[in-house]
């Protein structure tokens, strides 16, 4: 598979976590991001449906309103 590099803005904490993550974890994250971006541009899925789907996935993986709030409040 041919790939290209793009730049996206993330919090410093996320950038640091990604940099120190093992290569295998980085590859999994890249695949997840590829999938999410591809899904975001899929015209058959509305933004609301995409957001709902992502929310359900996050909840299934343990995301709680408290964790999300902590991430959003993180100014590091």
mmCIF file of the N, C-alpha and C atoms, coordinates in Angstrom:
data_MODEL
# 
_entry.id   MODEL 
# 
loop_
_atom_site.group_PDB 
_atom_site.id 
_atom_site.type_symbol 
_atom_site.label_atom_id 
_atom_site.label_alt_id 
_atom_site.label_comp_id 
_atom_site.label_asym_id 
_atom_site.label_entity_id 
_atom_site.label_seq_id 
_atom_site.pdbx_PDB_ins_code 
_atom_site.Cartn_x 
_atom_site.Cartn_y 
_atom_site.Cartn_z 
_atom_site.occupancy 
_atom_site.B_iso_or_equiv 
_atom_site.pdbx_formal_charge 
_atom_site.auth_seq_id 
_atom_site.auth_comp_id 
_atom_site.auth_asym_id 
_atom_site.auth_atom_id 
_atom_site.pdbx_PDB_model_num 
ATOM 1   N N  . UNK A 1 1  ? 0.848   -1.173 0.000  1.00 0.00 ? 1  UNK A N  1 
ATOM 2   C CA . UNK A 1 1  ? 0.000   0.000  0.000  1.00 0.00 ? 1  UNK A CA 1 
ATOM 3   C C  . UNK A 1 1  ? 0.895   1.239  0.000  1.00 0.00 ? 1  UNK A C  1 
ATOM 4   N N  . UNK A 1 2  ? 0.630   2.132  -0.916 1.00 0.00 ? 2  UNK A N  1 
ATOM 5   C CA . UNK A 1 2  ? 1.358   3.392  -0.975 1.00 0.00 ? 2  UNK A CA 1 
ATOM 6   C C  . UNK A 1 2  ? 0.730   4.372  -0.001 1.00 0.00 ? 2  UNK A C  1 
ATOM 7   N N  . UNK A 1 3  ? 1.558   5.119  0.718  1.00 0.00 ? 3  UNK A N  1 
ATOM 8   C CA . UNK A 1 3  ? 1.037   6.096  1.664  1.00 0.00 ? 3  UNK A CA 1 
ATOM 9   C C  . UNK A 1 3  ? 1.690   7.450  1.432  1.00 0.00 ? 3  UNK A C  1 
ATOM 10  N N  . UNK A 1 4  ? 1.064   8.479  1.962  1.00 0.00 ? 4  UNK A N  1 
ATOM 11  C CA . UNK A 1 4  ? 1.594   9.827  1.957  1.00 0.00 ? 4  UNK A CA 1 
ATOM 12  C C  . UNK A 1 4  ? 1.503   10.372 3.370  1.00 0.00 ? 4  UNK A C  1 
ATOM 13  N N  . UNK A 1 5  ? 2.313   11.355 3.665  1.00 0.00 ? 5  UNK A N  1 
ATOM 14  C CA . UNK A 1 5  ? 2.313   11.971 4.976  1.00 0.00 ? 5  UNK A CA 1 
ATOM 15  C C  . UNK A 1 5  ? 1.504   13.254 4.940  1.00 0.00 ? 5  UNK A C  1 
ATOM 16  N N  . UNK A 1 6  ? 0.642   13.429 5.952  1.00 0.00 ? 6  UNK A N  1 
ATOM 17  C CA . UNK A 1 6  ? -0.101  14.675 6.133  1.00 0.00 ? 6  UNK A CA 1 
ATOM 18  C C  . UNK A 1 6  ? 0.167   15.153 7.559  1.00 0.00 ? 6  UNK A C  1 
ATOM 19  N N  . UNK A 1 7  ? -0.178  16.395 7.813  1.00 0.00 ? 7  UNK A N  1 
ATOM 20  C CA . UNK A 1 7  ? -0.007  16.946 9.156  1.00 0.00 ? 7  UNK A CA 1 
ATOM 21  C C  . UNK A 1 7  ? -1.376  17.270 9.728  1.00 0.00 ? 7  UNK A C  1 
ATOM 22  N N  . UNK A 1 8  ? -1.630  16.818 10.952 1.00 0.00 ? 8  UNK A N  1 
ATOM 23  C CA . UNK A 1 8  ? -2.862  17.178 11.647 1.00 0.00 ? 8  UNK A CA 1 
ATOM 24  C C  . UNK A 1 8  ? -2.488  17.743 13.009 1.00 0.00 ? 8  UNK A C  1 
ATOM 25  N N  . UNK A 1 9  ? -3.321  18.616 13.517 1.00 0.00 ? 9  UNK A N  1 
ATOM 26  C CA . UNK A 1 9  ? -3.062  19.228 14.817 1.00 0.00 ? 9  UNK A CA 1 
ATOM 27  C C  . UNK A 1 9  ? -3.646  18.352 15.922 1.00 0.00 ? 9  UNK A C  1 
ATOM 28  N N  . UNK A 1 10 ? -2.821  18.114 16.926 1.00 0.00 ? 10 UNK A N  1 
ATOM 29  C CA . UNK A 1 10 ? -3.244  17.371 18.119 1.00 0.00 ? 10 UNK A CA 1 
ATOM 30  C C  . UNK A 1 10 ? -2.674  18.096 19.329 1.00 0.00 ? 10 UNK A C  1 
ATOM 31  N N  . UNK A 1 11 ? -3.149  17.734 20.496 1.00 0.00 ? 11 UNK A N  1 
ATOM 32  C CA . UNK A 1 11 ? -2.611  18.341 21.711 1.00 0.00 ? 11 UNK A CA 1 
ATOM 33  C C  . UNK A 1 11 ? -1.174  17.865 21.908 1.00 0.00 ? 11 UNK A C  1 
ATOM 34  N N  . UNK A 1 12 ? -0.384  18.636 22.631 1.00 0.00 ? 12 UNK A N  1 
ATOM 35  C CA . UNK A 1 12 ? 0.987   18.192 22.914 1.00 0.00 ? 12 UNK A CA 1 
ATOM 36  C C  . UNK A 1 12 ? 1.031   16.825 23.596 1.00 0.00 ? 12 UNK A C  1 
ATOM 37  N N  . UNK A 1 13 ? 0.078   16.560 24.470 1.00 0.00 ? 13 UNK A N  1 
ATOM 38  C CA . UNK A 1 13 ? 0.029   15.264 25.163 1.00 0.00 ? 13 UNK A CA 1 
ATOM 39  C C  . UNK A 1 13 ? -0.143  14.122 24.169 1.00 0.00 ? 13 UNK A C  1 
ATOM 40  N N  . UNK A 1 14 ? -1.059  14.281 23.223 1.00 0.00 ? 14 UNK A N  1 
ATOM 41  C CA . UNK A 1 14 ? -1.296  13.242 22.211 1.00 0.00 ? 14 UNK A CA 1 
ATOM 42  C C  . UNK A 1 14 ? -0.051  13.058 21.358 1.00 0.00 ? 14 UNK A C  1 
ATOM 43  N N  . UNK A 1 15 ? 0.580   14.167 20.962 1.00 0.00 ? 15 UNK A N  1 
ATOM 44  C CA . UNK A 1 15 ? 1.797   14.084 20.154 1.00 0.00 ? 15 UNK A CA 1 
ATOM 45  C C  . UNK A 1 15 ? 2.883   13.302 20.890 1.00 0.00 ? 15 UNK A C  1 
ATOM 46  N N  . UNK A 1 16 ? 3.073   13.594 22.159 1.00 0.00 ? 16 UNK A N  1 
ATOM 47  C CA . UNK A 1 16 ? 4.096   12.905 22.948 1.00 0.00 ? 16 UNK A CA 1 
ATOM 48  C C  . UNK A 1 16 ? 3.767   11.421 23.098 1.00 0.00 ? 16 UNK A C  1 
ATOM 49  N N  . UNK A 1 17 ? 2.508   11.123 23.394 1.00 0.00 ? 17 UNK A N  1 
ATOM 50  C CA . UNK A 1 17 ? 2.114   9.717  23.526 1.00 0.00 ? 17 UNK A CA 1 
ATOM 51  C C  . UNK A 1 17 ? 2.363   8.949  22.231 1.00 0.00 ? 17 UNK A C  1 
ATOM 52  N N  . UNK A 1 18 ? 2.063   9.577  21.103 1.00 0.00 ? 18 UNK A N  1 
ATOM 53  C CA . UNK A 1 18 ? 2.273   8.917  19.815 1.00 0.00 ? 18 UNK A CA 1 
ATOM 54  C C  . UNK A 1 18 ? 3.763   8.689  19.567 1.00 0.00 ? 18 UNK A C  1 
ATOM 55  N N  . UNK A 1 19 ? 4.577   9.702  19.863 1.00 0.00 ? 19 UNK A N  1 
ATOM 56  C CA . UNK A 1 19 ? 6.025   9.598  19.632 1.00 0.00 ? 19 UNK A CA 1 
ATOM 57  C C  . UNK A 1 19 ? 6.667   8.468  20.447 1.00 0.00 ? 19 UNK A C  1 
ATOM 58  N N  . UNK A 1 20 ? 6.203   8.274  21.673 1.00 0.00 ? 20 UNK A N  1 
ATOM 59  C CA . UNK A 1 20 ? 6.830   7.255  22.522 1.00 0.00 ? 20 UNK A CA 1 
ATOM 60  C C  . UNK A 1 20 ? 6.179   5.879  22.396 1.00 0.00 ? 20 UNK A C  1 
ATOM 61  N N  . UNK A 1 21 ? 5.081   5.808  21.654 1.00 0.00 ? 21 UNK A N  1 
ATOM 62  C CA . UNK A 1 21 ? 4.388   4.524  21.482 1.00 0.00 ? 21 UNK A CA 1 
ATOM 63  C C  . UNK A 1 21 ? 5.242   3.582  20.629 1.00 0.00 ? 21 UNK A C  1 
ATOM 64  N N  . UNK A 1 22 ? 5.158   2.289  20.904 1.00 0.00 ? 22 UNK A N  1 
ATOM 65  C CA . UNK A 1 22 ? 5.862   1.314  20.062 1.00 0.00 ? 22 UNK A CA 1 
ATOM 66  C C  . UNK A 1 22 ? 5.363   1.397  18.610 1.00 0.00 ? 22 UNK A C  1 
ATOM 67  N N  . UNK A 1 23 ? 6.213   1.010  17.686 1.00 0.00 ? 23 UNK A N  1 
ATOM 68  C CA . UNK A 1 23 ? 5.883   1.069  16.258 1.00 0.00 ? 23 UNK A CA 1 
ATOM 69  C C  . UNK A 1 23 ? 4.561   0.369  15.948 1.00 0.00 ? 23 UNK A C  1 
ATOM 70  N N  . UNK A 1 24 ? 4.310   -0.764 16.577 1.00 0.00 ? 24 UNK A N  1 
ATOM 71  C CA . UNK A 1 24 ? 3.073   -1.519 16.338 1.00 0.00 ? 24 UNK A CA 1 
ATOM 72  C C  . UNK A 1 24 ? 1.841   -0.684 16.723 1.00 0.00 ? 24 UNK A C  1 
ATOM 73  N N  . UNK A 1 25 ? 1.924   0.010  17.842 1.00 0.00 ? 25 UNK A N  1 
ATOM 74  C CA . UNK A 1 25 ? 0.820   0.860  18.293 1.00 0.00 ? 25 UNK A CA 1 
ATOM 75  C C  . UNK A 1 25 ? 0.645   2.042  17.336 1.00 0.00 ? 25 UNK A C  1 
ATOM 76  N N  . UNK A 1 26 ? 1.746   2.637  16.904 1.00 0.00 ? 26 UNK A N  1 
ATOM 77  C CA . UNK A 1 26 ? 1.669   3.743  15.950 1.00 0.00 ? 26 UNK A CA 1 
ATOM 78  C C  . UNK A 1 26 ? 0.977   3.304  14.664 1.00 0.00 ? 26 UNK A C  1 
ATOM 79  N N  . UNK A 1 27 ? 1.303   2.121  14.190 1.00 0.00 ? 27 UNK A N  1 
ATOM 80  C CA . UNK A 1 27 ? 0.681   1.610  12.966 1.00 0.00 ? 27 UNK A CA 1 
ATOM 81  C C  . UNK A 1 27 ? -0.823  1.399  13.158 1.00 0.00 ? 27 UNK A C  1 
ATOM 82  N N  . UNK A 1 28 ? -1.225  0.887  14.310 1.00 0.00 ? 28 UNK A N  1 
ATOM 83  C CA . UNK A 1 28 ? -2.649  0.691  14.585 1.00 0.00 ? 28 UNK A CA 1 
ATOM 84  C C  . UNK A 1 28 ? -3.377  2.030  14.613 1.00 0.00 ? 28 UNK A C  1 
ATOM 85  N N  . UNK A 1 29 ? -2.754  3.028  15.226 1.00 0.00 ? 29 UNK A N  1 
ATOM 86  C CA . UNK A 1 29 ? -3.362  4.363  15.291 1.00 0.00 ? 29 UNK A CA 1 
ATOM 87  C C  . UNK A 1 29 ? -3.493  4.946  13.892 1.00 0.00 ? 29 UNK A C  1 
ATOM 88  N N  . UNK A 1 30 ? -2.450  4.786  13.084 1.00 0.00 ? 30 UNK A N  1 
ATOM 89  C CA . UNK A 1 30 ? -2.506  5.290  11.709 1.00 0.00 ? 30 UNK A CA 1 
ATOM 90  C C  . UNK A 1 30 ? -3.625  4.624  10.917 1.00 0.00 ? 30 UNK A C  1 
ATOM 91  N N  . UNK A 1 31 ? -3.799  3.328  11.093 1.00 0.00 ? 31 UNK A N  1 
ATOM 92  C CA . UNK A 1 31 ? -4.899  2.626  10.414 1.00 0.00 ? 31 UNK A CA 1 
ATOM 93  C C  . UNK A 1 31 ? -6.252  3.150  10.875 1.00 0.00 ? 31 UNK A C  1 
ATOM 94  N N  . UNK A 1 32 ? -6.376  3.359  12.184 1.00 0.00 ? 32 UNK A N  1 
ATOM 95  C CA . UNK A 1 32 ? -7.629  3.888  12.732 1.00 0.00 ? 32 UNK A CA 1 
ATOM 96  C C  . UNK A 1 32 ? -7.917  5.274  12.167 1.00 0.00 ? 32 UNK A C  1 
ATOM 97  N N  . UNK A 1 33 ? -6.906  6.133  12.135 1.00 0.00 ? 33 UNK A N  1 
ATOM 98  C CA . UNK A 1 33 ? -7.086  7.482  11.596 1.00 0.00 ? 33 UNK A CA 1 
ATOM 99  C C  . UNK A 1 33 ? -7.447  7.424  10.120 1.00 0.00 ? 33 UNK A C  1 
ATOM 100 N N  . UNK A 1 34 ? -6.781  6.561  9.359  1.00 0.00 ? 34 UNK A N  1 
ATOM 101 C CA . UNK A 1 34 ? -7.117  6.393  7.943  1.00 0.00 ? 34 UNK A CA 1 
ATOM 102 C C  . UNK A 1 34 ? -8.578  6.026  7.774  1.00 0.00 ? 34 UNK A C  1 
ATOM 103 N N  . UNK A 1 35 ? -9.026  5.081  8.589  1.00 0.00 ? 35 UNK A N  1 
ATOM 104 C CA . UNK A 1 35 ? -10.417 4.632  8.500  1.00 0.00 ? 35 UNK A CA 1 
ATOM 105 C C  . UNK A 1 35 ? -11.378 5.765  8.852  1.00 0.00 ? 35 UNK A C  1 
ATOM 106 N N  . UNK A 1 36 ? -11.078 6.492  9.919  1.00 0.00 ? 36 UNK A N  1 
ATOM 107 C CA . UNK A 1 36 ? -11.976 7.560  10.357 1.00 0.00 ? 36 UNK A CA 1 
ATOM 108 C C  . UNK A 1 36 ? -12.047 8.688  9.328  1.00 0.00 ? 36 UNK A C  1 
ATOM 109 N N  . UNK A 1 37 ? -10.917 9.052  8.748  1.00 0.00 ? 37 UNK A N  1 
ATOM 110 C CA . UNK A 1 37 ? -10.926 10.103 7.725  1.00 0.00 ? 37 UNK A CA 1 
ATOM 111 C C  . UNK A 1 37 ? -11.687 9.629  6.497  1.00 0.00 ? 37 UNK A C  1 
ATOM 112 N N  . UNK A 1 38 ? -11.446 8.394  6.095  1.00 0.00 ? 38 UNK A N  1 
ATOM 113 C CA . UNK A 1 38 ? -12.164 7.842  4.946  1.00 0.00 ? 38 UNK A CA 1 
ATOM 114 C C  . UNK A 1 38 ? -13.669 7.851  5.198  1.00 0.00 ? 38 UNK A C  1 
ATOM 115 N N  . UNK A 1 39 ? -14.079 7.438  6.391  1.00 0.00 ? 39 UNK A N  1 
ATOM 116 C CA . UNK A 1 39 ? -15.498 7.413  6.740  1.00 0.00 ? 39 UNK A CA 1 
ATOM 117 C C  . UNK A 1 39 ? -16.076 8.824  6.784  1.00 0.00 ? 39 UNK A C  1 
ATOM 118 N N  . UNK A 1 40 ? -15.281 9.794  7.235  1.00 0.00 ? 40 UNK A N  1 
ATOM 119 C CA . UNK A 1 40 ? -15.764 11.173 7.326  1.00 0.00 ? 40 UNK A CA 1 
ATOM 120 C C  . UNK A 1 40 ? -16.084 11.749 5.951  1.00 0.00 ? 40 UNK A C  1 
ATOM 121 N N  . UNK A 1 41 ? -15.384 11.275 4.930  1.00 0.00 ? 41 UNK A N  1 
ATOM 122 C CA . UNK A 1 41 ? -15.616 11.780 3.581  1.00 0.00 ? 41 UNK A CA 1 
ATOM 123 C C  . UNK A 1 41 ? -16.560 10.897 2.774  1.00 0.00 ? 41 UNK A C  1 
ATOM 124 N N  . UNK A 1 42 ? -17.070 9.849  3.392  1.00 0.00 ? 42 UNK A N  1 
ATOM 125 C CA . UNK A 1 42 ? -18.044 8.974  2.731  1.00 0.00 ? 42 UNK A CA 1 
ATOM 126 C C  . UNK A 1 42 ? -19.367 9.716  2.693  1.00 0.00 ? 42 UNK A C  1 
ATOM 127 N N  . UNK A 1 43 ? -19.779 10.132 1.527  1.00 0.00 ? 43 UNK A N  1 
ATOM 128 C CA . UNK A 1 43 ? -20.980 10.959 1.393  1.00 0.00 ? 43 UNK A CA 1 
ATOM 129 C C  . UNK A 1 43 ? -22.263 10.224 1.757  1.00 0.00 ? 43 UNK A C  1 
ATOM 130 N N  . UNK A 1 44 ? -22.196 8.894  1.878  1.00 0.00 ? 44 UNK A N  1 
ATOM 131 C CA . UNK A 1 44 ? -23.412 8.161  2.227  1.00 0.00 ? 44 UNK A CA 1 
ATOM 132 C C  . UNK A 1 44 ? -23.698 8.209  3.730  1.00 0.00 ? 44 UNK A C  1 
ATOM 133 N N  . UNK A 1 45 ? -22.730 8.659  4.525  1.00 0.00 ? 45 UNK A N  1 
ATOM 134 C CA . UNK A 1 45 ? -22.914 8.742  5.970  1.00 0.00 ? 45 UNK A CA 1 
ATOM 135 C C  . UNK A 1 45 ? -22.958 10.207 6.391  1.00 0.00 ? 45 UNK A C  1 
ATOM 136 N N  . UNK A 1 46 ? -24.023 10.595 7.062  1.00 0.00 ? 46 UNK A N  1 
ATOM 137 C CA . UNK A 1 46 ? -24.138 11.980 7.512  1.00 0.00 ? 46 UNK A CA 1 
ATOM 138 C C  . UNK A 1 46 ? -23.171 12.242 8.657  1.00 0.00 ? 46 UNK A C  1 
ATOM 139 N N  . UNK A 1 47 ? -22.871 13.501 8.899  1.00 0.00 ? 47 UNK A N  1 
ATOM 140 C CA . UNK A 1 47 ? -21.981 13.860 9.991  1.00 0.00 ? 47 UNK A CA 1 
ATOM 141 C C  . UNK A 1 47 ? -22.548 13.377 11.318 1.00 0.00 ? 47 UNK A C  1 
ATOM 142 N N  . UNK A 1 48 ? -23.840 13.532 11.499 1.00 0.00 ? 48 UNK A N  1 
ATOM 143 C CA . UNK A 1 48 ? -24.465 13.090 12.747 1.00 0.00 ? 48 UNK A CA 1 
ATOM 144 C C  . UNK A 1 48 ? -24.323 11.583 12.921 1.00 0.00 ? 48 UNK A C  1 
ATOM 145 N N  . UNK A 1 49 ? -24.522 10.831 11.849 1.00 0.00 ? 49 UNK A N  1 
ATOM 146 C CA . UNK A 1 49 ? -24.380 9.378  11.929 1.00 0.00 ? 49 UNK A CA 1 
ATOM 147 C C  . UNK A 1 49 ? -22.940 8.988  12.230 1.00 0.00 ? 49 UNK A C  1 
ATOM 148 N N  . UNK A 1 50 ? -21.987 9.679  11.616 1.00 0.00 ? 50 UNK A N  1 
ATOM 149 C CA . UNK A 1 50 ? -20.578 9.416  11.870 1.00 0.00 ? 50 UNK A CA 1 
ATOM 150 C C  . UNK A 1 50 ? -20.238 9.694  13.328 1.00 0.00 ? 50 UNK A C  1 
ATOM 151 N N  . UNK A 1 51 ? -20.690 10.834 13.845 1.00 0.00 ? 51 UNK A N  1 
ATOM 152 C CA . UNK A 1 51 ? -20.406 11.197 15.230 1.00 0.00 ? 51 UNK A CA 1 
ATOM 153 C C  . UNK A 1 51 ? -21.021 10.184 16.192 1.00 0.00 ? 51 UNK A C  1 
ATOM 154 N N  . UNK A 1 52 ? -22.223 9.729  15.891 1.00 0.00 ? 52 UNK A N  1 
ATOM 155 C CA . UNK A 1 52 ? -22.887 8.730  16.733 1.00 0.00 ? 52 UNK A CA 1 
ATOM 156 C C  . UNK A 1 52 ? -22.106 7.423  16.710 1.00 0.00 ? 52 UNK A C  1 
ATOM 157 N N  . UNK A 1 53 ? -21.662 7.008  15.531 1.00 0.00 ? 53 UNK A N  1 
ATOM 158 C CA . UNK A 1 53 ? -20.905 5.762  15.404 1.00 0.00 ? 53 UNK A CA 1 
ATOM 159 C C  . UNK A 1 53 ? -19.587 5.848  16.176 1.00 0.00 ? 53 UNK A C  1 
ATOM 160 N N  . UNK A 1 54 ? -18.883 6.964  16.027 1.00 0.00 ? 54 UNK A N  1 
ATOM 161 C CA . UNK A 1 54 ? -17.623 7.145  16.743 1.00 0.00 ? 54 UNK A CA 1 
ATOM 162 C C  . UNK A 1 54 ? -17.862 7.153  18.254 1.00 0.00 ? 54 UNK A C  1 
ATOM 163 N N  . UNK A 1 55 ? -18.949 7.789  18.679 1.00 0.00 ? 55 UNK A N  1 
ATOM 164 C CA . UNK A 1 55 ? -19.293 7.831  20.092 1.00 0.00 ? 55 UNK A CA 1 
ATOM 165 C C  . UNK A 1 55 ? -19.522 6.425  20.641 1.00 0.00 ? 55 UNK A C  1 
ATOM 166 N N  . UNK A 1 56 ? -20.247 5.609  19.893 1.00 0.00 ? 56 UNK A N  1 
ATOM 167 C CA . UNK A 1 56 ? -20.515 4.240  20.336 1.00 0.00 ? 56 UNK A CA 1 
ATOM 168 C C  . UNK A 1 56 ? -19.229 3.423  20.425 1.00 0.00 ? 56 UNK A C  1 
ATOM 169 N N  . UNK A 1 57 ? -18.345 3.606  19.453 1.00 0.00 ? 57 UNK A N  1 
ATOM 170 C CA . UNK A 1 57 ? -17.069 2.892  19.476 1.00 0.00 ? 57 UNK A CA 1 
ATOM 171 C C  . UNK A 1 57 ? -16.257 3.316  20.699 1.00 0.00 ? 57 UNK A C  1 
ATOM 172 N N  . UNK A 1 58 ? -16.202 4.623  20.937 1.00 0.00 ? 58 UNK A N  1 
ATOM 173 C CA . UNK A 1 58 ? -15.440 5.144  22.080 1.00 0.00 ? 58 UNK A CA 1 
ATOM 174 C C  . UNK A 1 58 ? -16.002 4.604  23.396 1.00 0.00 ? 58 UNK A C  1 
ATOM 175 N N  . UNK A 1 59 ? -17.321 4.590  23.537 1.00 0.00 ? 59 UNK A N  1 
ATOM 176 C CA . UNK A 1 59 ? -17.943 4.081  24.755 1.00 0.00 ? 59 UNK A CA 1 
ATOM 177 C C  . UNK A 1 59 ? -17.647 2.588  24.938 1.00 0.00 ? 59 UNK A C  1 
ATOM 178 N N  . UNK A 1 60 ? -17.690 1.851  23.852 1.00 0.00 ? 60 UNK A N  1 
ATOM 179 C CA . UNK A 1 60 ? -17.410 0.414  23.930 1.00 0.00 ? 60 UNK A CA 1 
ATOM 180 C C  . UNK A 1 60 ? -15.972 0.146  24.348 1.00 0.00 ? 60 UNK A C  1 
ATOM 181 N N  . UNK A 1 61 ? -15.093 1.105  24.055 1.00 0.00 ? 61 UNK A N  1 
ATOM 182 C CA . UNK A 1 61 ? -13.677 0.956  24.417 1.00 0.00 ? 61 UNK A CA 1 
ATOM 183 C C  . UNK A 1 61 ? -13.344 1.601  25.755 1.00 0.00 ? 61 UNK A C  1 
ATOM 184 N N  . UNK A 1 62 ? -14.378 2.028  26.489 1.00 0.00 ? 62 UNK A N  1 
ATOM 185 C CA . UNK A 1 62 ? -14.159 2.521  27.841 1.00 0.00 ? 62 UNK A CA 1 
ATOM 186 C C  . UNK A 1 62 ? -14.189 4.023  28.020 1.00 0.00 ? 62 UNK A C  1 
ATOM 187 N N  . UNK A 1 63 ? -14.467 4.775  26.962 1.00 0.00 ? 63 UNK A N  1 
ATOM 188 C CA . UNK A 1 63 ? -14.535 6.231  27.094 1.00 0.00 ? 63 UNK A CA 1 
ATOM 189 C C  . UNK A 1 63 ? -15.749 6.604  27.945 1.00 0.00 ? 63 UNK A C  1 
ATOM 190 N N  . UNK A 1 64 ? -15.525 7.481  28.900 1.00 0.00 ? 64 UNK A N  1 
ATOM 191 C CA . UNK A 1 64 ? -16.614 7.980  29.738 1.00 0.00 ? 64 UNK A CA 1 
ATOM 192 C C  . UNK A 1 64 ? -16.663 9.494  29.594 1.00 0.00 ? 64 UNK A C  1 
ATOM 193 N N  . UNK A 1 65 ? -17.784 10.116 29.974 1.00 0.00 ? 65 UNK A N  1 
ATOM 194 C CA . UNK A 1 65 ? -17.843 11.580 29.927 1.00 0.00 ? 65 UNK A CA 1 
ATOM 195 C C  . UNK A 1 65 ? -16.735 12.233 30.761 1.00 0.00 ? 65 UNK A C  1 
ATOM 196 N N  . UNK A 1 66 ? -16.373 11.596 31.876 1.00 0.00 ? 66 UNK A N  1 
ATOM 197 C CA . UNK A 1 66 ? -15.324 12.142 32.727 1.00 0.00 ? 66 UNK A CA 1 
ATOM 198 C C  . UNK A 1 66 ? -13.957 12.105 32.033 1.00 0.00 ? 66 UNK A C  1 
ATOM 199 N N  . UNK A 1 67 ? -13.645 11.000 31.384 1.00 0.00 ? 67 UNK A N  1 
ATOM 200 C CA . UNK A 1 67 ? -12.374 10.886 30.664 1.00 0.00 ? 67 UNK A CA 1 
ATOM 201 C C  . UNK A 1 67 ? -12.328 11.900 29.530 1.00 0.00 ? 67 UNK A C  1 
ATOM 202 N N  . UNK A 1 68 ? -13.419 12.018 28.788 1.00 0.00 ? 68 UNK A N  1 
ATOM 203 C CA . UNK A 1 68 ? -13.475 12.985 27.695 1.00 0.00 ? 68 UNK A CA 1 
ATOM 204 C C  . UNK A 1 68 ? -13.268 14.397 28.218 1.00 0.00 ? 68 UNK A C  1 
ATOM 205 N N  . UNK A 1 69 ? -13.907 14.728 29.325 1.00 0.00 ? 69 UNK A N  1 
ATOM 206 C CA . UNK A 1 69 ? -13.752 16.066 29.897 1.00 0.00 ? 69 UNK A CA 1 
ATOM 207 C C  . UNK A 1 69 ? -12.310 16.314 30.313 1.00 0.00 ? 69 UNK A C  1 
ATOM 208 N N  . UNK A 1 70 ? -11.673 15.310 30.896 1.00 0.00 ? 70 UNK A N  1 
ATOM 209 C CA . UNK A 1 70 ? -10.261 15.437 31.278 1.00 0.00 ? 70 UNK A CA 1 
ATOM 210 C C  . UNK A 1 70 ? -9.387  15.707 30.052 1.00 0.00 ? 70 UNK A C  1 
ATOM 211 N N  . UNK A 1 71 ? -9.664  15.011 28.974 1.00 0.00 ? 71 UNK A N  1 
ATOM 212 C CA . UNK A 1 71 ? -8.892  15.205 27.734 1.00 0.00 ? 71 UNK A CA 1 
ATOM 213 C C  . UNK A 1 71 ? -9.119  16.619 27.207 1.00 0.00 ? 71 UNK A C  1 
ATOM 214 N N  . UNK A 1 72 ? -10.366 17.051 27.194 1.00 0.00 ? 72 UNK A N  1 
ATOM 215 C CA . UNK A 1 72 ? -10.676 18.387 26.676 1.00 0.00 ? 72 UNK A CA 1 
ATOM 216 C C  . UNK A 1 72 ? -10.098 19.496 27.540 1.00 0.00 ? 72 UNK A C  1 
ATOM 217 N N  . UNK A 1 73 ? -9.978  19.236 28.838 1.00 0.00 ? 73 UNK A N  1 
ATOM 218 C CA . UNK A 1 73 ? -9.446  20.244 29.763 1.00 0.00 ? 73 UNK A CA 1 
ATOM 219 C C  . UNK A 1 73 ? -7.933  20.227 29.850 1.00 0.00 ? 73 UNK A C  1 
ATOM 220 N N  . UNK A 1 74 ? -7.296  19.220 29.257 1.00 0.00 ? 74 UNK A N  1 
ATOM 221 C CA . UNK A 1 74 ? -5.845  19.091 29.341 1.00 0.00 ? 74 UNK A CA 1 
ATOM 222 C C  . UNK A 1 74 ? -5.179  20.198 28.542 1.00 0.00 ? 74 UNK A C  1 
ATOM 223 N N  . UNK A 1 75 ? -4.476  21.086 29.233 1.00 0.00 ? 75 UNK A N  1 
ATOM 224 C CA . UNK A 1 75 ? -3.799  22.215 28.585 1.00 0.00 ? 75 UNK A CA 1 
ATOM 225 C C  . UNK A 1 75 ? -2.306  22.001 28.452 1.00 0.00 ? 75 UNK A C  1 
ATOM 226 N N  . UNK A 1 76 ? -1.826  20.792 28.706 1.00 0.00 ? 76 UNK A N  1 
ATOM 227 C CA . UNK A 1 76 ? -0.385  20.531 28.652 1.00 0.00 ? 76 UNK A CA 1 
ATOM 228 C C  . UNK A 1 76 ? 0.135   20.625 27.248 1.00 0.00 ? 76 UNK A C  1 
# 
